[in-house]
Amino acid sequence: MQLNKRIQAFAKLGNFMGQFSNENYTKKDNIPFNDSFFKEMTDAIQLSKSYNGWFTENNVQFAFKGWEDALNQENLLKWTTEYDLEKSPNHNIAMVLAGNIPLVGFHDFLSVLISGNRVIAKLSSNDKLILPFLAKYLIAIEPEFENKIVFTEGRLENFDAVIATGSNNTARYFEYYFGKYPNIIRKNRNSVTVLSGNETSEELINLSHDIFRYFGLGCRNVSKLFIPKDYNFDAFFNAMFTWKEVINDNKYINNYDYNKAVYLMSNINLLDNEFLLLKEDASFSSPISVTFYEYYDSLGSVKENLIAEKDNIQCIVSNLGIKNEIKFGETQKPRLWDYADNIDTLDFLIKLSN
């Protein structure tokens, strides 16, 4: 299959996904095979919430919106023209997908197929409906994908390379089982923000999205604040009230109540706005409903810390001129060329043929 056909198919998939990217699903007339797939997609989204209580309507819509914006022909061409993808190597790529946020493994799925390779995917039990249905639609758009996509619940077999995502604990198992194959094995990562105290209210409101989107479950969610020693939290907490409705989610508020009780019983000092806990902590990975913070003496010391901890950090949110920083509110809006763990997936796949 030629690269242009792959690009056109994914662009059409992006148009299809756009129908489910806002509160009112809107069936459009110009979407191929819509009569066969629109209602089924709606049902798959609703059913996915029964497998994973964190998959709220709003979060699934946000994920679909992100992919609608990314999967247009302009972006796909800009991304792929940086590589030699005209060949169709047809390697079998085993994929072990996470299920913490909706469609968290979609970029790997896209990368394998856009590069001409074949997907053999093992889905998380927490997210096993949406991606297979999108694959079904993709095959309807471009039937040559039918022999390129396999989902399995059993043992992964007959593959040439592996892309696996999990926790630090599961990564040890991945390395044991898949270490002899070319691989990308992703572990826990978290995102951080470095604040000066001079941020605008708009920037802090945007930061609230980086913290609360997907309930903080993604590696691109900010879970740690670096702040100067004289930092005043008033503006920060005012901005966080943009997400006050999160208190109405039972799973989230149960985590908040539990973590608050554990910390208070341990006599740990907290800052609390009744739906978010701030805890001074040098760690990066905070529990749901908790954001860690750490004071810094100088911006130079923070930069040194970030370099030393680069293997634990996914995104750095700031406006202070820190290397690789991104703007407030942008963590959950990655572009096609923004790779997880800064590992170029397409380059990895291309080099399998070298």
HUNOR-V338996 format. One record per residue. N is the residue number from 1. SS is DSSP state (H for helix, E for strand, - for the rest). OMEGA is omega as a letter, one per 40 degrees, with the letter a starting at -180 (999 if undefined). NEAR is the number of other C-alpha atoms within 12 Angstrom. Layout:
N_SS_OMEGA_NEAR, N_SS_OMEGA_NEAR
This chain:
1_-_a_27, 2_-_a_21, 3_H_a_26, 4_H_i_23, 5_H_i_25, 6_H_i_36, 7_H_a_36, 8_H_a_25, 9_H_a_34, 10_H_i_41, 11_H_i_32, 12_H_i_34, 13_H_i_39, 14_H_i_35, 15_H_i_37, 16_H_a_43, 17_H_a_45, 18_H_i_33, 19_-_a_32, 20_-_a_38, 21_-_i_28, 22_-_a_21, 23_-_i_18, 24_-_i_13, 25_-_a_24, 26_-_i_20, 27_-_a_25, 28_-_a_18, 29_-_a_13, 30_-_a_13, 31_-_a_24, 32_-_i_25, 33_-_a_25, 34_H_a_25, 35_H_a_16, 36_H_a_17, 37_H_a_29, 38_H_a_28, 39_H_i_20, 40_H_i_22, 41_H_i_33, 42_H_a_31, 43_H_a_18, 44_H_i_26, 45_H_a_37, 46_H_a_23, 47_H_a_22, 48_H_a_32, 49_H_i_27, 50_H_i_19, 51_H_a_22, 52_-_a_27, 53_-_i_25, 54_-_a_30, 55_-_i_36, 56_-_i_30, 57_H_a_29, 58_H_a_27, 59_H_i_36, 60_H_i_40, 61_H_i_30, 62_H_i_29, 63_H_i_37, 64_H_i_38, 65_H_i_30, 66_H_a_32, 67_H_i_39, 68_H_a_30, 69_H_a_29, 70_H_a_34, 71_-_i_37, 72_-_a_28, 73_H_a_27, 74_H_a_17, 75_H_a_24, 76_H_i_34, 77_H_i_25, 78_H_a_17, 79_H_a_29, 80_H_a_30, 81_-_i_20, 82_-_a_17, 83_-_i_24, 84_-_a_20, 85_-_a_31, 86_-_i_22, 87_-_i_19, 88_-_a_25, 89_-_i_27, 90_-_i_29, 91_-_i_29, 92_E_a_33, 93_E_i_44, 94_E_i_40, 95_E_i_45, 96_E_a_42, 97_-_i_40, 98_-_a_36, 99_-_a_33, 100_-_i_33, 101_-_a_38, 102_-_i_44, 103_-_a_40, 104_-_a_39, 105_-_a_37, 106_H_a_39, 107_H_i_34, 108_H_i_42, 109_H_i_41, 110_H_a_43, 111_H_a_36, 112_H_a_40, 113_H_a_47, 114_H_i_45, 115_-_i_44, 116_-_a_38, 117_-_a_42, 118_E_a_36, 119_E_i_44, 120_E_a_37, 121_E_i_39, 122_E_a_33, 123_-_i_36, 124_-_i_31, 125_-_i_20, 126_-_a_26, 127_-_a_34, 128_-_a_35, 129_-_a_31, 130_H_a_39, 131_H_i_40, 132_H_i_32, 133_H_i_30, 134_H_i_36, 135_H_i_37, 136_H_i_28, 137_H_i_34, 138_H_i_37, 139_H_i_27, 140_H_i_24, 141_H_a_29, 142_-_a_28, 143_H_i_18, 144_H_i_22, 145_H_a_31, 146_H_a_21, 147_H_a_22, 148_H_a_34, 149_E_i_35, 150_E_i_31, 151_E_a_31, 152_-_i_21, 153_-_a_17, 154_-_a_12, 155_-_i_16, 156_-_a_27, 157_-_i_22, 158_-_i_16, 159_-_a_25, 160_-_a_27, 161_E_a_37, 162_E_i_40, 163_E_a_44, 164_E_a_42, 165_E_i_38, 166_-_i_30, 167_-_i_25, 168_H_a_19, 169_H_a_15, 170_H_i_21, 171_H_i_24, 172_H_i_19, 173_H_i_19, 174_H_a_30, 175_H_i_24, 176_H_a_14, 177_H_a_20, 178_H_a_27, 179_-_a_19, 180_-_i_14, 181_-_i_22, 182_E_a_27, 183_E_i_30, 184_E_i_35, 185_E_a_36, 186_E_a_37, 187_-_i_27, 188_-_i_32, 189_-_i_33, 190_E_i_39, 191_E_a_45, 192_E_i_47, 193_E_i_49, 194_E_a_43, 195_-_i_40, 196_-_a_30, 197_-_a_26, 198_-_a_21, 199_-_i_27, 200_-_i_19, 201_H_i_21, 202_H_i_20, 203_H_a_29, 204_H_i_36, 205_H_i_27, 206_H_i_31, 207_H_i_46, 208_H_i_39, 209_H_i_35, 210_H_a_43, 211_H_a_49, 212_H_a_37, 213_H_a_41, 214_H_i_40, 215_H_i_44, 216_H_a_38, 217_-_a_35, 218_-_i_40, 219_-_i_40, 220_-_i_44, 221_-_i_46, 222_E_i_48, 223_E_a_50, 224_E_i_43, 225_E_i_44, 226_E_a_41, 227_E_i_30, 228_E_a_23, 229_-_i_18, 230_-_a_16, 231_-_i_22, 232_-_a_18, 233_-_a_25, 234_H_a_16, 235_H_i_22, 236_H_a_33, 237_H_i_26, 238_H_a_22, 239_H_a_27, 240_H_a_35, 241_H_i_27, 242_H_a_25, 243_H_a_30, 244_H_a_23, 245_H_i_18, 246_H_a_33, 247_H_a_23, 248_H_i_15, 249_-_a_23, 250_H_a_17, 251_H_a_20, 252_H_a_31, 253_H_i_24, 254_H_i_19, 255_H_i_25, 256_H_a_31, 257_H_a_24, 258_H_a_20, 259_H_i_28, 260_H_i_30, 261_H_a_17, 262_H_a_17, 263_H_a_22, 264_H_i_17, 265_H_i_12, 266_-_i_11, 267_-_i_11, 268_-_i_17, 269_-_a_18, 270_-_i_25, 271_E_a_25, 272_E_i_26, 273_-_i_24, 274_-_i_23, 275_-_i_34, 276_-_i_41, 277_E_i_37, 278_E_a_35, 279_E_i_32, 280_E_a_26, 281_-_i_23, 282_-_a_21, 283_-_a_25, 284_-_a_36, 285_-_a_33, 286_-_i_36, 287_-_i_34, 288_-_i_34, 289_-_a_42, 290_E_i_41, 291_E_i_44, 292_E_i_34, 293_E_a_32, 294_E_i_29, 295_E_i_28, 296_E_i_25, 297_-_a_18, 298_-_i_19, 299_H_i_23, 300_H_i_17, 301_H_i_19, 302_H_i_31, 303_H_i_26, 304_H_i_16, 305_H_a_26, 306_H_i_32, 307_H_a_18, 308_H_a_12, 309_-_a_21, 310_H_a_24, 311_H_i_22, 312_H_a_30, 313_E_i_35, 314_E_a_39, 315_E_i_44, 316_E_a_43, 317_E_a_43, 318_-_i_38, 319_-_a_25, 320_-_i_25, 321_-_i_17, 322_-_a_25, 323_-_i_19, 324_-_i_21, 325_E_i_25, 326_E_a_32, 327_-_i_31, 328_-_i_35, 329_-_a_30, 330_-_a_30, 331_-_a_38, 332_-_i_42, 333_-_a_28, 334_-_i_29, 335_-_a_23, 336_-_a_32, 337_-_i_28, 338_-_a_26, 339_-_i_26, 340_H_i_38, 341_H_a_24, 342_H_i_22, 343_-_a_20, 344_-_a_24, 345_H_a_38, 346_H_i_36, 347_H_i_24, 348_H_a_27, 349_H_i_41, 350_H_a_31, 351_H_i_19, 352_-_a_25, 353_-_a_22, 354_-_999_8
